[in-house]
Amino acid sequence: MSVTEQILDVTKIAPPQKHPTIFKTFDDLEPGEAFVIKNDHDPRPLMFQFKFEREGQFEWVYLEEGPEVWRVRISKHNSLDSQ
């Protein structure tokens, strides 16, 4: 079975809606699924927000680190049922 990861190009989203859109996309994932965000700057502050708001629920992997494009895969852990 081949699954295509969703790519969310946040450069096309209005600044006040970026983080809410990213979190909604994450929350809509099934455990084990992932999506990729594409941004024009390092989304490190978003990673810290994820650590605070979704602690233990995600994995963050840089796929590309600038200088013009950053791509990050955010996946939802399978272990949500072990809480």
Contact map, one row per residue, 1 for C-alpha under 8 A:
11100000000000000000000000000000000000000000000000000000000000000000000000000000000
11110000000000000000000000000000000000000000000000000000000000000000000000000000000
11111000000000000000000000000000000000000000000000000000000000000000000000000000000
01111100000000000000000000000000000000000000000000000000000000000000000000000000000
00111110000000000000000000000000011100000000000000000000000000000000000000000000000
00011111000000000000000000000000011100000000000000000000000000000000000000000000000
00001111100000000000000000000000001111000000000000000000000000000000000000000000000
00000111110000000000010000000000001111000000000000000000000000000000000000000000000
00000011111110000000000000000000000011100000000000000000000000000000000000000000000
00000001111110000100000000000000000011100000000000000000000000000000000000000000000
00000000111111000000000000000000000001110000000000000000000000000000000000000000000
00000000111111000000000000000000000000000000000000000000000000000000000000000000000
00000000111111101100000000000000000000000000000000000000000000000000000000000000000
00000000001111111100000000000000000000000000000000000000000000000000000000000000000
00000000000011111100000000000000000000000000000000000000000000000000000000000000000
00000000000001111111000000000000000000000000000000000000000000000000000000000000000
00000000000011111111100000000000000000000000000000000000000000000000000000000000000
00000000010011111111110000000000000000000000000000000000000000000000000000000000000
00000000000000011111111000000000000000000000010000000000000000000000000000000000000
00000000000000011111111100000000000000000000000000000000000000000000000000000000000
00000000000000001111111110000000000000000000000000000000000000000000000000000000000
00000001000000000111111111000000000000000000000000000000000000000000000000000000000
00000000000000000011111111100000000000000000000000000000000000000000000000000000000
00000000000000000001111111110000000000000000000000000000000000000000000000000000000
00000000000000000000111111111000000000000000000000000000000000000000000000000000000
00000000000000000000011111111000011000000000000000000000000000000000000001110000000
00000000000000000000001111111000000000000000000000000000000000000000000000000000000
00000000000000000000000111111100000000000000000000000000000000000000000000000000000
00000000000000000000000011111110110000000000000000000000000000000000000000010000000
00000000000000000000000000011111100000000000000000000000000000000000000000010000000
00000000000000000000000000001111100000000000000000000000000000000000000000011111000
00000000000000000000000000000111110000000000000000000000000000000000000000111100000
00000000000000000000000000001111111000000000000000000000000000000000000000110000000
00001100000000000000000001001001111100000000000000000000000000000000000011110000000
00001111000000000000000001000000111110000000000000000000000000000000000011100000000
00001111000000000000000000000000011111000000000000000000000000000000001111000000000
00000011110000000000000000000000001111100000000000000000000000000000011111000000000
00000011111000000000000000000000000111110000000000000000000000000000111100000000000
00000000111000000000000000000000000011111110000000000000000000000000111000000000000
00000000001000000000000000000000000001111100000000000000000000000101110000000000000
00000000000000000000000000000000000000111110000000000000000000000111110000000000000
00000000000000000000000000000000000000111111000000000000000000001100010000000000000
00000000000000000000000000000000000000101111111000000000000000000000010000000000000
00000000000000000000000000000000000000000111111100000000000000000000000000000000000
00000000000000000000000000000000000000000011111110000000000000000000000000000000000
00000000000000000010000000000000000000000011111111000000000000000000000000000000000
00000000000000000000000000000000000000000011111111100000000100000000000000000000000
00000000000000000000000000000000000000000001111111110000000000000000000000000000000
00000000000000000000000000000000000000000000111111111100000000000000000000000000000
00000000000000000000000000000000000000000000011111111110010000000000000000000000000
00000000000000000000000000000000000000000000001111111111000000000000000000000000000
00000000000000000000000000000000000000000000000111111110000000000000000000000000000
00000000000000000000000000000000000000000000000011111110000000000000000000000000000
00000000000000000000000000000000000000000000000011111111110000000000000000000000000
00000000000000000000000000000000000000000000000001111111110000000000000000000000000
00000000000000000000000000000000000000000000000000100111110000000000000000001000000
00000000000000000000000000000000000000000000000000000111111000000000000000011011000
00000000000000000000000000000000000000000000000001000111111100000000000001111000000
00000000000000000000000000000000000000000000000000000000111110000000000011111000000
00000000000000000000000000000000000000000000001000000000011111000000000111100000000
00000000000000000000000000000000000000000000000000000000001111100000000111000000000
00000000000000000000000000000000000000000000000000000000000111111000011110000000000
00000000000000000000000000000000000000000000000000000000000011111000011110000000000
00000000000000000000000000000000000000000000000000000000000001111100111100000000000
00000000000000000000000000000000000000000100000000000000000001111110111000000000000
00000000000000000000000000000000000000011100000000000000000000011111110000000000000
00000000000000000000000000000000000000001000000000000000000000001111110000000000000
00000000000000000000000000000000000000011000000000000000000000000111110000000000000
00000000000000000000000000000000000001111000000000000000000000011111111000000000000
00000000000000000000000000000000000011111110000000000000000001111111111100000000000
00000000000000000000000000000000000111100000000000000000000001111000111110000000000
00000000000000000000000000000000000111000000000000000000000111110000011111000000000
00000000000000000000000000000000011110000000000000000000001111100000001111100000000
00000000000000000000000001000000011110000000000000000000011110000000000111110000000
00000000000000000000000001000001111000000000000000000000011100000000000011111000000
00000000000000000000000001001111110000000000000000000000111000000000000001111100000
00000000000000000000000000000011000000000000000000000001111000000000000000111111000
00000000000000000000000000000011000000000000000000000000000000000000000000011111100
00000000000000000000000000000010000000000000000000000000100000000000000000001111111
00000000000000000000000000000010000000000000000000000000100000000000000000001111111
00000000000000000000000000000000000000000000000000000000000000000000000000000111111
00000000000000000000000000000000000000000000000000000000000000000000000000000011111
00000000000000000000000000000000000000000000000000000000000000000000000000000011111
